Amino acid sequence: MSSSPPVPEALRGGAADPPRVLLTATLSWSIAARLAMAFADLGCRVDVWCPTRNPAAHTHAVRRLHRQSGWRPLDSLRAAIDAASPDLVIPCDDAAAVLLYRLHLRTGVAAAPALALQALLARSLGMPGASALATSRGRLMALAADAGVRVPDSSVVRTAQELDLWLRHRSLPAVVKIDNSWGGQGVAIVATREQALRTFGLLAARPRVTTALTRALLDRDLSVLRDALDDTPRTVSVQAYIRGTPANRAVACWQGVVLAGISVEALRTQHATGPATVVRFIDNAEMDEAVRRLVRRLGVSGLWGADFMLEAATGAAHLIEMNPRATPICHLPLGARGDLPAALLAQWTGVVRARTTATIDDDVIAMFPGEWHRDARSTHLLSHHHDVPWDEPDLVRDCMLRPWSERGVMARLWRRWRLWAGRRQLRNSSRIPAPRATDRGPDAAALHKAP
């Protein structure tokens, strides 16, 4: 294991020149905004590279926003790094982590600026290639099993026939997943063989360009259309379903060593395969050891998360996914229980810094805005700590708004068009005469009798 990096001269003894952090995000999640607040509270100068719709635009903790280009994301990411001149770069979603890896691959030129960029990315991510591996579910499960981590029975399936063969020797339900998806998207729990095969067809097929164009206009995100035009084959995997409770461990790590970590179990989730909206802190030795082994095997740095299922019958922790980026609990100010941004910053600067934000003492946390959107009348919002950033009212208002796909003129036109199309279909169907008995067999007449 390599030694800790030398402490920059400007940072010795807490000098005036603050550490510079660049947060990168491609989605409209609030993770970047919450992390910006955490790092700013630790005395950092925080920039964010993100789409204009990201909630980070509504917090005073961000010094400067760098706009992500939907068509040329790597170029805009490189420009943001050049402008921000960060000490650390931290991805806030999986796609941002993969883009940082791709940028690392692209800068393989032996020129001073390229070498400096590669050094920055290696310092921030550890082994940059681990980001791409983590989003390849089949490869990750194989690596985890080889490292002695408990994982569900799983396999990459390239055709519907391979999936059908796998299902014949296992019991249902099962979980069908696609690589390079996140936030519970691209994951389906299937209860029957027919449902599994139908789901495989939907996940393996490239999205229609018309559908992607609609989503791009509604979400105001051209990357959706760019991805739809990508003809790279989609990789689907199938995994045994573990009955139990979802859990997560988030860690700050450096060159393959875990610096600090937080483990939680989900009490409420956004949907069956979605992110947790209410969590309880737990101590779980198997989860701790599993993440420690994977971080060491991957040689990573930064903020990472791992998703588990705690088996109901045995309590065994089954790893189901790895997230090469900050997760929604990474910003939480937990003091001695685990402050991940503070641990990462202390490792880099050699200076231990404390937050001014009050430490959370409650064992149960309602995540904002997830639990509020799930159920605005949830008892957890009042009976436990509700993680609302009250010091940033503009951020609170933005997070409470509808998703971008439901805002603005395009969303209103889309709703009206769907309403008009539905009414037209209903009118047309009412004009079609009922088929005669001979058209559909001897029982057809009975089917069309008035009740």
VEXVO-454049 format. One record per residue (C-alpha): residue number from 0; x, y, z. Coordinates in Angstrom, 2 decimals. Each point is the difference from the previous one (the first is absolute). Layout:
<nodes>
seq / px / py / pz
NUM / X / Y / Z
...
</nodes>
This chain:
<nodes>
seq / px / py / pz
0 / 0.00 / 0.00 / 0.00
1 / 1.37 / 3.38 / -0.95
2 / 0.59 / 2.64 / 2.66
3 / -2.15 / 3.04 / 0.66
4 / 0.51 / 2.97 / -2.36
5 / 2.14 / 2.92 / 1.13
6 / -2.00 / 2.80 / 1.55
7 / -0.12 / 3.08 / -2.25
8 / 1.96 / 2.89 / 1.51
9 / -3.02 / 2.32 / -0.19
10 / -1.97 / -2.39 / 2.18
11 / 2.49 / -0.54 / 2.81
12 / -1.33 / 1.29 / 3.28
13 / -3.33 / 0.97 / -1.59
14 / 1.37 / 2.80 / -2.15
15 / -2.30 / 2.45 / -1.75
16 / 0.04 / -1.69 / -3.42
17 / -2.94 / -2.43 / 0.24
18 / -0.09 / -3.51 / -1.50
19 / -1.73 / 0.00 / -3.39
20 / -2.65 / -2.64 / -0.72
21 / -1.79 / -0.58 / -3.31
22 / -3.22 / -2.00 / 0.23
23 / -1.20 / -1.58 / -3.25
24 / -3.59 / -0.98 / -0.78
25 / -1.96 / -0.91 / -3.12
26 / -3.42 / -0.49 / 1.63
27 / -2.41 / 2.23 / 1.90
28 / 0.59 / -1.76 / 3.32
29 / 0.58 / 2.18 / 3.07
30 / 3.19 / -1.85 / 1.04
31 / 2.32 / 2.64 / -1.49
32 / -1.82 / 2.83 / 1.78
33 / 0.14 / -1.75 / 3.38
34 / 3.67 / -0.92 / -0.40
35 / 0.81 / 3.56 / -1.07
36 / -1.47 / 1.21 / 3.28
37 / 2.00 / -2.58 / 1.97
38 / 3.35 / 0.84 / -1.64
39 / -0.64 / 3.75 / 0.20
40 / -0.71 / -0.42 / 3.71
41 / 3.42 / -1.67 / 0.28
42 / 1.65 / 3.08 / -1.50
43 / 0.28 / -1.14 / -3.62
44 / -0.48 / 1.97 / -3.18
45 / -2.63 / -1.99 / -1.87
46 / -0.75 / 0.02 / -3.74
47 / -2.58 / -2.25 / -1.68
48 / -0.12 / -1.33 / -3.57
49 / -3.61 / -0.92 / -0.75
50 / -3.04 / 0.63 / -2.22
51 / -1.74 / 3.32 / 0.55
52 / -2.97 / -1.80 / 1.56
53 / 2.07 / -1.45 / 2.86
54 / -1.02 / 1.12 / 3.54
55 / 3.60 / 1.10 / 0.61
56 / -0.95 / 3.20 / -1.82
57 / -2.10 / 0.95 / 3.03
58 / 2.56 / -0.11 / 2.79
59 / 2.35 / 2.76 / 1.12
60 / 2.64 / -2.62 / 0.82
61 / 1.00 / -0.21 / -3.67
62 / 2.59 / 2.53 / -1.14
63 / -0.56 / -0.62 / -3.70
64 / -2.15 / -2.24 / -2.18
65 / 1.52 / -1.48 / -3.16
66 / -2.60 / -1.01 / -2.55
67 / -0.02 / -3.56 / -1.29
68 / -0.37 / -0.38 / -3.75
69 / -2.50 / -2.67 / -1.00
70 / 1.73 / -0.61 / -3.34
71 / 3.64 / 0.43 / 1.02
72 / 0.16 / -0.95 / 3.68
73 / 3.71 / -0.85 / 0.04
74 / 1.01 / 3.33 / -1.49
75 / -2.13 / 1.94 / 2.48
76 / 1.31 / -2.14 / 2.88
77 / 3.60 / 0.69 / -1.02
78 / -0.78 / 3.73 / -0.23
79 / -1.54 / -0.05 / 3.49
80 / 3.10 / -1.70 / 1.44
81 / 2.29 / 2.52 / -1.69
82 / -2.07 / 2.93 / 1.31
83 / -0.48 / -1.30 / 3.55
84 / 3.55 / -1.32 / 0.45
85 / -1.20 / -2.39 / 2.73
86 / 1.99 / -2.02 / 2.51
87 / -2.64 / -2.74 / -0.07
88 / -2.74 / -0.96 / -2.45
89 / -2.99 / -1.91 / 1.41
90 / -2.70 / -1.62 / -2.18
91 / -3.58 / 0.24 / 1.30
92 / -1.60 / -2.54 / -2.33
93 / 1.17 / -3.09 / -1.87
94 / 0.03 / 1.62 / -3.44
95 / 2.22 / 2.79 / 1.31
96 / 2.42 / -2.61 / 1.40
97 / 0.17 / -1.80 / -3.36
98 / 0.59 / 3.30 / -1.82
99 / 2.95 / 0.74 / 2.29
100 / 1.42 / -3.41 / -0.90
101 / -0.49 / 0.69 / -3.71
102 / 1.70 / 3.35 / 0.41
103 / 2.93 / -1.74 / 1.68
104 / 0.28 / -2.37 / -2.99
105 / -0.17 / 2.85 / -2.48
106 / 2.83 / 1.98 / 1.60
107 / 2.71 / -2.56 / -0.64
108 / 2.35 / 2.56 / -1.56
109 / 3.39 / 0.69 / 1.58
110 / -0.51 / 3.75 / 0.22
111 / 0.06 / 1.99 / 3.22
112 / -3.74 / 0.90 / 0.08
113 / -1.00 / -3.60 / -0.76
114 / 2.34 / -1.38 / 2.64
115 / -1.39 / 2.42 / 2.57
116 / -3.57 / -1.02 / -0.86
117 / 0.84 / -3.70 / 0.23
118 / 1.64 / 0.58 / 3.38
119 / -3.10 / 1.85 / 1.23
120 / -2.35 / -2.77 / -1.13
121 / 2.20 / -2.74 / 1.43
122 / 0.19 / 1.89 / 3.29
123 / -3.77 / 0.52 / 0.11
124 / -1.16 / -3.42 / -1.19
125 / 2.87 / -2.32 / 0.83
126 / -0.27 / -2.49 / -2.86
127 / -2.24 / 1.87 / -2.49
128 / -0.91 / -3.22 / -1.82
129 / -1.83 / -1.23 / 3.10
130 / -2.82 / 2.44 / -0.79
131 / -0.79 / -1.77 / -3.26
132 / 0.35 / -3.43 / 1.61
133 / -2.48 / 0.92 / 2.75
134 / -2.70 / 0.82 / -2.57
135 / 0.55 / -3.38 / -1.71
136 / -2.14 / -2.12 / 2.28
137 / 1.12 / -3.42 / -1.20
138 / 3.71 / 0.81 / 0.28
139 / -0.47 / 1.60 / 3.42
140 / -1.84 / -3.03 / 1.39
141 / 2.75 / -2.30 / -1.29
142 / 2.71 / 2.18 / 1.56
143 / -1.87 / 0.20 / 3.31
144 / -0.48 / -3.76 / 0.15
145 / 3.70 / -0.49 / -0.72
146 / 0.78 / 2.36 / 2.90
147 / -2.06 / -2.17 / 2.35
148 / -3.02 / 2.34 / 0.15
149 / -3.45 / -1.58 / 0.27
150 / -1.97 / 0.66 / -3.21
151 / -3.27 / -1.36 / -1.42
152 / 0.14 / -2.64 / -2.71
153 / 0.26 / 2.06 / -3.20
154 / 1.04 / -0.17 / -3.64
155 / 0.35 / 2.16 / -3.09
156 / -2.60 / -1.05 / -2.61
157 / 0.63 / 0.98 / -3.60
158 / -3.15 / -1.47 / -1.52
159 / -3.53 / -0.87 / 1.06
160 / 0.95 / -3.66 / -0.36
161 / 2.83 / 0.39 / 2.53
162 / -2.39 / 1.67 / 2.41
163 / -2.56 / -2.77 / -0.48
164 / 2.64 / -2.64 / 0.69
165 / 1.12 / 1.78 / 3.19
166 / -3.60 / 0.25 / 1.23
167 / -0.67 / -3.71 / -0.54
168 / 2.45 / -0.90 / 2.75
169 / -1.03 / 2.72 / 2.51
170 / -3.09 / 1.00 / 1.87
171 / -1.84 / 3.25 / -0.57
172 / -0.18 / 2.91 / 0.64
173 / 3.25 / 1.25 / -1.52
174 / 1.53 / 3.40 / -0.73
175 / 0.83 / 1.06 / -3.57
176 / 2.43 / 2.92 / -0.37
177 / 1.75 / 1.96 / -2.69
178 / 3.51 / 1.42 / 0.25
179 / 0.61 / 3.74 / 0.19
180 / -3.25 / 0.78 / 1.79
181 / -0.49 / 1.51 / 3.45
182 / -2.46 / 1.34 / 2.55
183 / -2.09 / -3.17 / -0.23
184 / -0.56 / 0.49 / -3.74
185 / 0.79 / -2.85 / -2.37
186 / -0.85 / -2.53 / 2.73
187 / -3.12 / -2.16 / 0.12
188 / -1.23 / -2.70 / 2.38
189 / -1.67 / -2.70 / -2.10
190 / -2.39 / -2.62 / 1.38
191 / -0.60 / -2.19 / -3.06
192 / 2.02 / -1.36 / -2.91
193 / -2.13 / 1.96 / -2.47
194 / 0.53 / 3.23 / 1.91
195 / 3.74 / -0.64 / 0.14
196 / 0.26 / -0.56 / -3.76
197 / -2.12 / 3.06 / -0.74
198 / 2.15 / 2.12 / 2.33
199 / 3.16 / -1.30 / -1.66
200 / -1.31 / 1.12 / -3.40
201 / -0.77 / 3.48 / 1.30
202 / 3.36 / 0.45 / 1.74
203 / 2.15 / -1.47 / -2.77
204 / -1.60 / 2.08 / -2.76
205 / 1.33 / 3.45 / -0.83
206 / -2.58 / 2.70 / 0.87
207 / -1.93 / 1.41 / -2.92
208 / 1.35 / 3.33 / -1.19
209 / -3.48 / 1.55 / 0.14
210 / -0.39 / -1.09 / 3.63
211 / 3.46 / 1.30 / 0.86
212 / -0.74 / 3.31 / -1.72
213 / -3.18 / 0.37 / 2.06
214 / 1.89 / -0.73 / 3.21
215 / 2.76 / 2.42 / -1.00
216 / -2.51 / 2.80 / -0.53
217 / -1.88 / -0.72 / 3.23
218 / 3.10 / -0.46 / 2.15
219 / 1.91 / 2.75 / -1.85
220 / 2.89 / -2.40 / -0.32
221 / 1.52 / -0.73 / -3.42
222 / 2.14 / -2.80 / 1.43
223 / -3.10 / -2.23 / -0.06
224 / -0.15 / 0.37 / -3.78
225 / 3.77 / -0.43 / -0.32
226 / -0.16 / -3.28 / 1.89
227 / -2.88 / -1.24 / -2.17
228 / 2.10 / 0.56 / -3.12
229 / 2.82 / -2.09 / 1.47
230 / -0.09 / -3.43 / -1.66
231 / 2.16 / -1.70 / 2.64
232 / -1.63 / -3.33 / 0.98
233 / -1.77 / 0.10 / 3.36
234 / 1.10 / -2.51 / 2.64
235 / -2.72 / -1.67 / 2.07
236 / 0.54 / -2.12 / 3.09
237 / -2.33 / -2.10 / 2.15
238 / 0.32 / -0.42 / 3.74
239 / -1.69 / -2.14 / 2.63
240 / -2.50 / 1.95 / 2.06
241 / 0.91 / 0.31 / 3.69
242 / -2.96 / 0.45 / 2.33
243 / 0.93 / 2.50 / 2.65
244 / 0.79 / 3.63 / 0.75
245 / 1.99 / 2.35 / -2.26
246 / 3.12 / 1.45 / 1.62
247 / 2.84 / 2.28 / -1.01
248 / 3.52 / 0.76 / 1.12
249 / 1.64 / 3.28 / -1.04
250 / 3.72 / 0.51 / 0.45
251 / 2.76 / 2.55 / -0.42
252 / 3.07 / -1.81 / -1.30
253 / 3.54 / 0.75 / -1.15
254 / 2.15 / -2.17 / -2.26
255 / -1.83 / -3.19 / 0.98
256 / -0.34 / 0.77 / 3.73
257 / -3.33 / 0.82 / 1.69
258 / 0.34 / 3.18 / 2.07
259 / -3.54 / 0.18 / 1.42
260 / -3.36 / -1.58 / -0.68
261 / -3.73 / 0.12 / 0.74
262 / -2.40 / -2.96 / -0.21
263 / -3.80 / 0.31 / -0.17
264 / -3.00 / -2.18 / -0.66
265 / -2.98 / 1.28 / -1.97
266 / -3.30 / 0.41 / 1.85
267 / -1.72 / 1.54 / -3.02
268 / 0.97 / 0.11 / -3.69
269 / -1.17 / 2.12 / -2.90
270 / -1.19 / -3.14 / -1.80
271 / 0.79 / -3.72 / -0.03
272 / 3.47 / 0.44 / -1.52
273 / 0.49 / 3.69 / 0.77
274 / 2.12 / 1.97 / 2.47
275 / -0.74 / 0.07 / 3.72
276 / -2.07 / 2.91 / 1.32
277 / 0.17 / -0.91 / 3.71
278 / 3.09 / -1.67 / 1.47
279 / 1.16 / -1.34 / 3.35
280 / 3.67 / -0.14 / 0.99
281 / 1.27 / -3.50 / 0.65
282 / 3.22 / -1.81 / 0.86
283 / 0.59 / -2.95 / -2.31
284 / 3.41 / -1.67 / 0.05
285 / -0.62 / -1.96 / -3.22
286 / -0.86 / 3.14 / -1.95
287 / 3.05 / 1.78 / 1.42
288 / 2.35 / -2.82 / -0.96
289 / -1.54 / -0.43 / -3.47
290 / 0.51 / 3.67 / -0.87
291 / 3.48 / -0.02 / 1.46
292 / 0.96 / -2.93 / -2.23
293 / -1.48 / 1.57 / -3.12
294 / 1.59 / 3.40 / 0.62
295 / 3.37 / -1.73 / 0.46
296 / -0.46 / -2.19 / -3.09
297 / -1.09 / 2.95 / -2.16
298 / 2.59 / 2.41 / 1.43
299 / -2.42 / 2.92 / 0.04
300 / -0.06 / 3.45 / 1.59
301 / -2.82 / 2.43 / 0.68
302 / -3.59 / -0.64 / 1.07
303 / -1.56 / -3.36 / -0.86
304 / -3.11 / -1.95 / 0.95
305 / -1.04 / -3.64 / 0.02
306 / -3.55 / -1.38 / -0.04
307 / -0.91 / -3.16 / 1.88
308 / -3.00 / -2.16 / 0.77
309 / -0.16 / -1.22 / 3.60
310 / -1.60 / -3.43 / -0.33
311 / -3.14 / -0.24 / 2.11
312 / 0.51 / -3.61 / 1.09
313 / 3.70 / 0.18 / 0.93
314 / 1.05 / 3.66 / 0.16
315 / 2.76 / -0.75 / -2.53
316 / 1.14 / 3.05 / -2.01
317 / -0.08 / -0.60 / -3.78
318 / 1.78 / 2.61 / -2.14
319 / -2.23 / 0.94 / -2.93
320 / 1.65 / 3.16 / -1.41
321 / 2.94 / 2.37 / 0.37
322 / -0.26 / 3.74 / -0.60
323 / 3.22 / 1.75 / -1.18
324 / -1.18 / 3.36 / 1.33
325 / -1.43 / 1.87 / 2.94
326 / -3.33 / -1.39 / 1.25
327 / -2.88 / 1.94 / 1.64
328 / 1.29 / -0.62 / 3.55
329 / 3.58 / 1.15 / -0.63
330 / -0.62 / 3.63 / 1.01
331 / -1.51 / -0.75 / 3.42
332 / 1.80 / 1.68 / 2.94
333 / 0.34 / -2.93 / 2.39
334 / 3.03 / 1.05 / 2.04
335 / 1.81 / -2.96 / 1.55
336 / -2.48 / -2.40 / -1.59
337 / 1.45 / 0.86 / -3.40
338 / 0.47 / 3.26 / -1.91
339 / 1.03 / -1.09 / -3.48
340 / 0.84 / 3.40 / -1.58
341 / 2.08 / 0.93 / 3.07
342 / 1.85 / -3.34 / -0.08
343 / 0.84 / 0.36 / -3.70
344 / 1.12 / 3.60 / 0.39
345 / 2.17 / -0.81 / 3.03
346 / 1.76 / -2.74 / -1.96
347 / 0.78 / 2.33 / -2.89
348 / 0.95 / 3.15 / 1.90
349 / 1.43 / -1.47 / 3.18
350 / -2.19 / 2.47 / 1.94
351 / -2.96 / -1.20 / 2.06
352 / -2.91 / 2.35 / -0.53
353 / -3.32 / 0.05 / 1.89
354 / -3.36 / 1.05 / -1.36
355 / -2.09 / 2.75 / 1.54
356 / -3.17 / -1.91 / -0.90
357 / -1.61 / -1.73 / 2.97
358 / 0.71 / -3.72 / 0.28
359 / -2.96 / -2.31 / -0.65
360 / -0.69 / -2.19 / 3.04
361 / -3.21 / -1.74 / -1.13
362 / 0.39 / -3.64 / -1.10
363 / -2.74 / 0.41 / -2.65
364 / 0.12 / 2.61 / -2.77
365 / -2.68 / 1.00 / -2.50
366 / 1.90 / 0.96 / -3.14
367 / -0.99 / 3.26 / -1.68
368 / -1.64 / 0.34 / -2.46
369 / -0.49 / -3.75 / -0.58
370 / -2.30 / -0.79 / 2.92
371 / -1.99 / 3.22 / -0.45
372 / -0.66 / -0.90 / -3.65
373 / -0.81 / -3.61 / 0.91
374 / -2.56 / 0.99 / 2.64
375 / -0.44 / 3.59 / 1.13
376 / -1.95 / -1.32 / 3.00
377 / 2.63 / -2.52 / 1.04
378 / 0.31 / -0.30 / 3.79
379 / 3.79 / -0.21 / -0.42
380 / 0.11 / 3.66 / -1.00
381 / -1.04 / 1.05 / 3.50
382 / 1.10 / -2.86 / 2.24
383 / 3.63 / -0.17 / -1.19
384 / 2.70 / 2.28 / -1.37
385 / -1.17 / 1.43 / -3.33
386 / 3.12 / 0.93 / -1.95
387 / -1.25 / 3.32 / -1.42
388 / 2.67 / 2.65 / -0.83
389 / -1.90 / 2.84 / 1.67
390 / 2.96 / 2.39 / -0.41
391 / -0.49 / -0.16 / -3.79
392 / -3.66 / 0.96 / -0.64
393 / 0.47 / 0.20 / -3.78
394 / 1.34 / -3.56 / -0.01
395 / -2.91 / -1.19 / 2.14
396 / -2.52 / 1.58 / -2.39
397 / 1.70 / -1.50 / -3.05
398 / 0.10 / -3.50 / 1.51
399 / -3.71 / 0.18 / 0.83
400 / -0.99 / 0.76 / -3.59
401 / -1.19 / -2.65 / -2.41
402 / 2.63 / -1.87 / -2.05
403 / 1.28 / 1.88 / -3.04
404 / -1.97 / -2.28 / -2.31
405 / -3.20 / 1.40 / 1.56
406 / 0.95 / 3.69 / -0.07
407 / -0.29 / 2.69 / -2.61
408 / -1.67 / 0.50 / -3.37
409 / 1.16 / -3.28 / -1.54
410 / -1.42 / -2.00 / 2.92
411 / -3.37 / 1.76 / -0.32
412 / -0.10 / -0.59 / -3.76
413 / 0.94 / -3.65 / 0.52
414 / -2.82 / -0.51 / 2.53
415 / -2.51 / 1.66 / -2.30
416 / 1.12 / -2.08 / -2.96
417 / -0.31 / -3.24 / 1.98
418 / -3.46 / 1.03 / 1.20
419 / -1.06 / 0.85 / -3.56
420 / 1.43 / -3.25 / -1.38
421 / -1.74 / -2.03 / 2.70
422 / -3.37 / 1.62 / -0.70
423 / 0.43 / -0.50 / -3.74
424 / 0.82 / -3.66 / 0.50
425 / -3.07 / -0.39 / 2.20
426 / -2.24 / 1.67 / -2.61
427 / 1.39 / -2.15 / -2.80
428 / -0.41 / -3.19 / 1.98
429 / -3.65 / 0.83 / 0.75
430 / -0.72 / 0.22 / -3.76
431 / 1.28 / -3.50 / -0.75
432 / -2.94 / -2.42 / -0.23
433 / 0.11 / -3.07 / 2.20
434 / 1.17 / -3.08 / -1.93
435 / -2.55 / -2.59 / -0.99
436 / -0.12 / -3.33 / 1.77
437 / 1.61 / -1.71 / -3.00
438 / 2.97 / 2.37 / 0.19
439 / 1.13 / -1.21 / 3.41
440 / -1.55 / -3.44 / 0.49
441 / -3.27 / -1.29 / 1.45
442 / 0.29 / 1.96 / 3.28
443 / 0.67 / 3.41 / -1.56
444 / -3.67 / 1.06 / 0.02
445 / -0.26 / -0.60 / 3.72
446 / 3.05 / 2.14 / 0.64
447 / -1.68 / 3.01 / -1.60
448 / -3.38 / -0.23 / 1.68
449 / -0.93 / 2.83 / 2.30
450 / 0.28 / -0.98 / 3.68
</nodes>
